[in-house]
Amino acid sequence: MKKEVQRVLIVAEKPRAAEQIAYALAGDKKNVKIITKKPVPILEFRANSKIYRITSVKGHLFTSEFSKAIHEKRWREVDPKYLLTKAPLVKVIRPESREVVKVLKKECKRADVLIIATDFDREGENIGMQVADLIAKKVNHRIIVKRARFSSLTKEEIKKAFKEENLVDLDKNKIDASETRQELDLRYGVAFTRLATLKLHEKFKTARLPLLSIGPCQTPTLALVVRRYLEHLKSKERARGFRKFRVKVICKVNSGEVKFLSEKVFLSKEEAINFAKGLGREIIIEDIKENEKKISRPLPLNTNRLASLAAKYLGFESYKTLKLAEKLYLEGLIS
């Protein structure tokens, strides 16, 4: 009796990640064929009596939204407190993800095993849940769902993560944490935006004023920006009234030069000039000491710290830093 071929569907978070996974598991790029390129690429290879298909999503496929009954009512007919605490929420497909969902439904119907290979974080776990629970199990109740966990896209780590004994179940705690964050974002944003806007209209006796948007991220961020700006103005004022001086000495040695900076700090320009005059034109080097210092490898950075350091030392805007970091991650160069 001929052994039945098992179909395995692997879903990554980004097309580039799906490509890296396919090439790593297939062993050779030549063994992988492209089934389709749009709306997301689907790659296929065969190994160990199994047909593997690898595809991806483009971020979250579904989003939380208030039920239709809430949207059909006027703002003043719905108590903001009800929106914040008890108003029913539903999952809806993001408009930009409709075609991707169609592809996933089709692929999940014919798959025996689904392996979630999204990013190894809370949002990646949540996206995996959306693929597994909101798509795969609805079109194929026999499908087996597993999770591959990896932090970089190196060939070695990918092959290790996809070994049968290393596959795990989706992490419910991470999924719940992500769902809670999404629900709080929605409820807080909608409830306080409506409350603030309605109160503004009441105060000025007109509904022709713009919407006053309030959110759990944008509002604290605005406060942070304002506070930092005010601190910046104060520091500029302090700098105008209080200046310090140091003396820099440049010694020419053969074809090069050596720079020295005075340890002493002078409170006036005149003091610094008098000190410099007292040095004379010649400097005698009395002693030279050498020592060796070992600098340890820096600890890994989280996203915020990375963006902060890149802005401070490289002058990069946050979006540029994150774009570069994502590219390096997809190339398997960073975790």
N, C-alpha and C positions, 0 to 999 in steps of 0.2 A: 504494500500500500504506500503510495507516494506521500511523503511528509508535507503537511500544509505549511506554506510560507507565512511567517508572522509579519504583520505590518506595524512598524513603529513610527509614530509621529513625534518629532521634537520641535518645540516652539520656543524660540529665543525672543529677547525683547527688541532687538534691532537687527535689520537685514545683514549688516556687517558681521555681527556676532554669529548669526546663523551660518554664514559662509565659513567663518573660522572653525566653527564646531564641525561642520560637514567635512572639511578638508582634514581636520585632525583625526576624526573617527574613521574616515575612509582610507587613511594611510597615504593616499596620493591624490592630488588634484585631478588626475586623469580618470580616476574611478568615479568621479562625481559628474552627474549630468544635470543641466538646468531644465526643469519641467516648464516653468513659466516665470516671468519677471514682474508682472503687475497683477494686482496692486502691491503685492509683496513677492519677492522671489521664493520659489520652491525648488529645493535641490534634492536629488535622490541618489542613493548608492545601495548596493547589496553586499551583505556580509553575514556569515554564520547562519545561513538559511533564513535571513530576515531582510525585508525591504525597509530601508530607512528613508523617511522624507523629513526634511528640515525646512522650516519656514519661520516667520517672525511676526510680531505685532509692531505697532509704532506707538508705544506708550499705552496708556489705559484705553481699553475698548469701551467700557461703560462708565457712566458717571451717576452720582446720586442727584435726584431732583425731587422737588415737592410734587405731590400727586396732582393730577389734572384738576381735581375739584378745587384745590387751593389757587391754581393759576386762573381759573374762571371767575374768581371773585375779585372785586375791587380791593385796593389796598386797605381802605378804611373799614372794610367788612371783616378783616382778619386781624385778630389781636397779635401784635408782635411777640408777646409772651407765649402764645400758642405755637407760633413758628419756631421759637427757640426751644420749646420743650416737648410738644406732643404731636405736632403736625406730621402726618404720614409721609414717608419718603419712598421713592421707587427707583429702580435701576433702569436707565435708558442708554441706548447705544449712542456714543458720540457721533455726530454727523460725519466727521472725517474718517471714522472707523467702519462705516457700514460695509464697504466692499471687502475689507479685511475679514470681518465677521462672516460674510458669505463664504469666503475661501476656507476659513477654519471649520465651518459647519460641514462643508463638503469633505474635507480631509478627515475630520473626526469620525464621520459616518463609517468610513472604510478602515479605520485604524483599530488595531487590537490593543495597543499600548500608547499612552500619551506621556511623554516626558517633558516636564516644565523646565526650561533652561533660561528663565529670565534672570535679571540681575539679582545678586544675593543680598537683598535688603528688604525692608518692609514693603516698599512700593512694588518691587519685583515679585514678592510673595503675593501681593494683592492682585497683580496682573495675572499671575499664575492661577489664582482662584477664579478669576473671571473666565479664563480660557476653560478651566476644568469644570466648574459648577454651572456657569451661565451659558456655556456652549456645548462642550464635549458630552457631559452627562445627560443633557437634554435631547441630543440627537442619537446617542449611542449608550444605552444603559449598561452594556457589557464591557465598556472600555476600562482598562486599568490605568490609573493615574499615579505617576511617580515624579519625584523632584530631584534634579541634579544640582548640586551645590558647588560653586567654584567662584574664586575671587579674581582670577585673571584668565586671559584667553591663550595661555601658552599651551602647546600641544600636549605636554606631559600632564598638566593639571586637568585639561579637558578629558583626556583618556582615563585618568584616575576617577574623575567625578562620574563618568558614565558606566563604570563597572557595576554589574548587577548588585553586588554587595554594598555599594556606596550610595545607591539610590534610596531616597527617603520619602516620607509623606510631606505634604505641604505643612508649614508651621502655622497652626491656627492662631497662636498668640500674636505673631507678626501681622497676620491678616486682620485680626480684630483691632490691633493698634492702628493700622492704616485706615480701616473703615471708620474708626472713631474719629481720627483726624479729619477725614473727608466730611463726616457728618457735622462735626463742630464747625469746620470752615463754612459749610453751607448755612447752617442754622444761625450762627453768629453773624455772618455777613448779611444775610437777607433780613433777619429780624432787626438788627441795629441800623441798617441802611434805611429800612422803611420807617422805623421809629424816629430817627434823626431828621429824615426828609419831611415827614408829616409835621413834626414839631416846628421845623423851620418855616413851613408853609403857614402854620397856625400863627406863629409869631408875627410874620410880615403880611398876614391876611391876603395871601395870593398863592396860587398853585403854579405860577409861571416861573418859579425859580428852578435852577438845575438840581439834579439828584445829588444828594450828599452821601457819597459812598463810604462805608465803614467796613473794614475787614480785619480778621485776626492777624494778618501779616502786614497789610499796608498801613494800618493805623499806628502800631508800635514802631514800624520802620520810619514813618513820617516824624514821629516824636524823636527818634534817634537822630535823624538827619538834622532836625531843628536844633536839638541840644548840642550836637557836634559843631554846627555852624556858629552858635552863640559862643561856645568855648573857643572856637577859632578866632572870633572877633576880639575876645578878651585877651588871648595870647598875643595877638598883633599889637594891642594897646600896651601890654607889658613889655613887649620887645622894643617898642619905640622909646620907652623911658629907661631901659636898663640894658646896656651893651657891655660885653666882656671882650678882652683882647688877649691873643697869644702871639708869641714870636716864632716865626718859621725861619729856619736857617737852611740854605741849600748849599751843599759843598760839592764842587766839581772834582771828581776823581777819574783821572784818565779820560775815557770817552763817555763816562756816565756821570751820575750825580746821586748824592745821598741827601735825604731830607730829614731834618730834625725839628721837632715841635716842642716848645718850652712846656714844662710841667706847670709852671706858675701861670696863673691867670691874672691879668691886669684889669683894673676897673676903669682905667682911662687910656686913651690912645697915647698921651704924652708919656705915661709910665712905661708903656711897651716900647716906645721909641728910645727912651733913655736907656732901658735895659739892653736893647739891640746895639746901641752905640758903644756900650761898655764891653761888648764882646770882642771888639777889635777886628782886624782884617784876617788874622790867622787863628786857626783852631788846632790844638794839639790833641790827637787821640791817644789817651793813656792806656786804655785797656779795651779788649774786644772779647766778649763772652758768647759762646754758642750753646744752644740747647735744642733739644728735639721735642716737639709736642705732637701728640697723637690726637687727632680729632675723630671722635666716634661718628658712626653713620647716624644721620638724623632720624628721629622717630617719624612714622607715617603721619600725614596730615589729614584732618577731616576737610570737608568741602569748604567750610567757612574760613578755616585757617589758611588753606591753600589760596583762596581768592584774596584774602587780606594781604598775605605776603607778596603775591604776584602784583597786586596794586601798589604796594609800598615800594618794592625794589625794582620792578620791571615796568611799572606804569600801565599794566594791563587792566582793562575793564573786566568786570566779573564774567560777563557773557563770553568774552574771548578766552579767559582762563578755563572756564568749564567746557568750552568747545574743544580746546586743545587737550584737556584732561580726558575727555570722552574718546577723542581720536587715539590717544596713547593707550587707553584701556582696550579699545577694540583691536589695536595692533598687538595686544598682549605684552606691552612694555611696562605697564604699571597695574597695580591691583585696585 
